[in-house]
Amino acid sequence: MNSATWYGLVGALLVGIGLYGLIVQPHALRKILAFNVLGSGVFVLAGVVARRGAAVGLPGDPVLQGLVITGLIVAFSATALAVALVLRLAASAGTVSLEAGRAAPEAPDATGAEQDARASGGT
């Protein structure tokens, strides 16, 4: 087997691990990580396609190279946005788990200052 075949197998393995993580893991940060692993596998497979063309004697496909570079930038931006949203979810709901049976804690109706005013008899 040549190196392009090995890279193709590794890319397919990364895609499989990423899909498994997206389906099985209930934790939001683990889902983000699994999505990044899946994307990395796709980028490796795209690189293998470009390398196989170059191995035959054809020049490397600049469109495919541009798509991979753009995809890396978009994946980084999407990961940063997703982590920021998960942190916001953790701050507001108190949990980041996406399990179906788990309910978020109830938010208080009034702020702490309003509750103190009501307890002391003020309005």
Summary of the structure (lengths in Angstrom):
residues: 123
radius of gyration: 23.3
end to end distance: 78.7
largest distance: 85.2
contacts: 308
relative contact order: 0.11
helix: 74%
strand: 2%
